[in-house]
Structures are given as structure tokens and as C-alpha cells.
Amino acid sequence: MDIIAGLKDKVVVITGGAGVLGAGFTNALAKQGAKVAILGRDLVKAQKLAEEINNAGAKALGVSADVCDEASLRKAHAAINEQLGLVDILINGAGGNHPKGTTADVFFDRNNTSGLQTFFGLDTEGLRFVFDLNFIGTLLPTKVFAADMIGREGCSILNISSVSAFHPLTKVVAYSAAKAAISNLTEWLSVYFAKEGIRVNALSPGFFLTEQNRTLLTNEDGSLTERGNKILSQTPMGRFGQPNDLDSTLLWLCNPDSRFVTGIVVAVDGGFLAYSGV
Ligand SMILES: NC(=O)c1ccc[n+]([C@@H]2O[C@H](COP(=O)([O-])OP(=O)(O)OC[C@H]3O[C@@H](n4cnc5c(N)ncnc54)[C@H](O)[C@@H]3O)[C@@H](O)[C@H]2O)c1
């Protein structure tokens, strides 16, 4: 990957920066010479990745915060300002799903006697958890960290949406709607901050095999589950994504030279969204 001069020494906060995709973002930006703040609930995990990056000669800081808790974000913000400087770029990578926000079946079956979760049995707390983590967990870090970007050049925000924001995935009702809200928020923020020159875009990954979805997509012996098979049969490139498949799009959207690129949601999905299946 070529070195992008404009990313050198930029202070980048990556929420969920030690997760599977988040660690890919963190490493890609550290390799560009950015100073990376890895923010997550698990301080040990964030600090371990920061240590690896620092040992490789780049600059990283692990900080703990809950993206749904403004006070903890403000504390992390103060630590980042003190140790790395003002924030130039924010990647809102923390997010995920919860089984209580999903139905068991694709279609409603009025004769269902299995006791498995239908739409009518969805748990309000489960739904709220998914909305809070994905939507509020994107809005609050933006509220806290974007304040540093006012009046400065080359600043941007990158939200992490999903292909489920374009057309909802079956069963995952709350996650799909929350990611659609992130795509919508991306456009809203891009307009709101346009006069300040703060660009706001979103990256929508397709299907990547991670700890969150491994048991949903693969069996213990590594073979595909029915859902895993269904996804690959709908993905023209015929494979799951690898975290580093996102690097070039991430760097393009964060590159200060992309100065006229704002308010877009870019899917990186091996053709999933383009394929009607017929
Ligand atoms: N894996 C995929 O196929 C896929 C596809 C589309 C979108 N995404 C999105 O990409 C992002 C990263 O997903 P991933 O697959 O790497 O998941 P992951 O679980 O590996 O990473 C998520 C990270 O966020 C952190 N986190 C969770 N809740 C938090 C909170 N309240 N406060 C702070 N940190 C918190 C976790 O500790 C973890 O490090 C998520 O927004 C996810 O929805 C993933």
C-alpha cells in the first residue's frame, strides 16, 4: 500500500479499534504514520494492540470507554488529547448485534409452535441494546471527538454501516434498522459539518468472518452453516471478506486529499448488493 502523506501524524480515534475489523483499521492507519487511539470497553485488549504497534515503531494509545456512555468518552478524550493531541479523524467502528434483537425465522408462520422467537416475542431490552450500541454508540463519540475538528483542516469521520442498511437482512431486524440509521446519520452529519470542511462518510462491509458471526456462518468443523452457504451463494465473488479487503477504501475515505468526498456510503461486499440472485 502506498504511503499517503496527509495521514502522517494525524491523530485517529478508532472505537472498537481492537476488534476484528477495527484492528485492521488501526493497523492500516498506523502503517501510514498516523497516531492511533484504540478505544474499547476492554482496556487490556486495547493496550495489547497499542503495545504491538508501538513496538513496531508507530504511535498508539489504548484507552477504555463505553461508546454509549458520554462521561467515559469524555475521560478518554482528555487522555487522548494529553498523550496524542487534538483528534483529526474518528472511525466509529464499535458495533454489533444481539440474539435478542433477531427473529428465529425468515417468514412469519402463524402455526409456529416451536417456541422460537417471532417478531411478537422480541425483547425490548434486546432491541434497545442493539440500537444503543450501533446508533447512539456512533452519535456520542462523534459529539465528543468532532469538537476537536472545528476550525482545523483535513479532519473527517468514518462511520461503519453494513450491507444490511441497504436492504435488511432476514431475521436481524434491530441491527439492520440501526445500521440504516447510521447511513442516514452519515448524510445528516456531512451536511451539518460541510461548511467546517469536516467530511463524514460511511463504509459498509459485506460479510466478514469474525468472532461475532463465526458460529452463525460456520460449524465447529469449519464447514458452512445453512446461512453461511446462503450468503456465499449470493456473493458473486464467492468468499467472505478478509479485514484487509477494507484497507484501500478506508484510506481513500480518510485521506485528506479526498477533500470533496463527503456524505457517501461505500459498500465493500464482493458484489453482494449488486446481485439479484437471478
Ligand atoms: N464482521 C462483519 O461481517 C461486519 C459486516 C458489516 C459491518 N460490521 C460492523 O463492523 C464493525 C466491527 O465489527 P467486527 O466484526 O470487527 O466486530 P468485533 O466484535 O470484532 O469488534 C467490535 C469491537 O467493538 C467493541 N465494543 C463493543 N461494544 C462496545 C462499547 N459499548 N463501547 C466500546 N467498545 C465496544 C468490542 O469490544 C470489539 O472490540 C461493527 O460496527 C459491525 O457492526 C461487521
The ligand as a Gaussian input file, in Angstrom:
#p B3LYP/6-31G(d) Opt

LIG

0 1
 N      -17.973000      -8.674000      10.641000
 C      -18.784000      -8.367000       9.643000
 O      -19.053000      -9.175000       8.752000
 C      -19.382000      -6.996000       9.593000
 C      -20.168000      -6.664000       8.491000
 C      -20.732000      -5.397000       8.422000
 C      -20.491000      -4.485000       9.423000
 N      -19.737000      -4.833000      10.500000
 C      -19.518000      -3.801000      11.520000
 O      -18.127000      -3.566000      11.651000
 C      -17.850000      -3.126000      12.972000
 C      -16.753000      -4.001000      13.589000
 O      -17.272000      -5.326000      13.683000
 P      -16.369000      -6.614000      13.976000
 O      -16.979000      -7.680000      13.158000
 O      -14.938000      -6.299000      13.839000
 O      -16.785000      -6.910000      15.471000
 P      -15.903000      -7.160000      16.771000
 O      -16.870000      -7.675000      17.806000
 O      -14.697000      -7.954000      16.477000
 O      -15.467000      -5.696000      17.161000
 C      -16.294000      -4.791000      17.830000
 C      -15.441000      -4.089000      18.865000
 O      -16.248000      -3.109000      19.498000
 C      -16.035000      -3.169000      20.915000
 N      -17.250000      -2.737000      21.587000
 C      -18.439000      -3.378000      21.657000
 N      -19.292000      -2.666000      22.405000
 C      -18.639000      -1.565000      22.814000
 C      -18.985000      -0.454000      23.610000
 N      -20.211000      -0.339000      24.161000
 N      -18.056000       0.501000      23.827000
 C      -16.818000       0.416000      23.301000
 N      -16.423000      -0.627000      22.537000
 C      -17.319000      -1.597000      22.297000
 C      -15.767000      -4.646000      21.174000
 O      -15.086000      -4.820000      22.405000
 C      -14.929000      -5.019000      19.964000
 O      -13.561000      -4.749000      20.199000
 C      -19.190000      -3.167000      13.725000
 O      -19.796000      -1.906000      13.671000
 C      -20.001000      -4.159000      12.907000
 O      -21.376000      -3.956000      13.068000
 C      -19.166000      -6.060000      10.613000

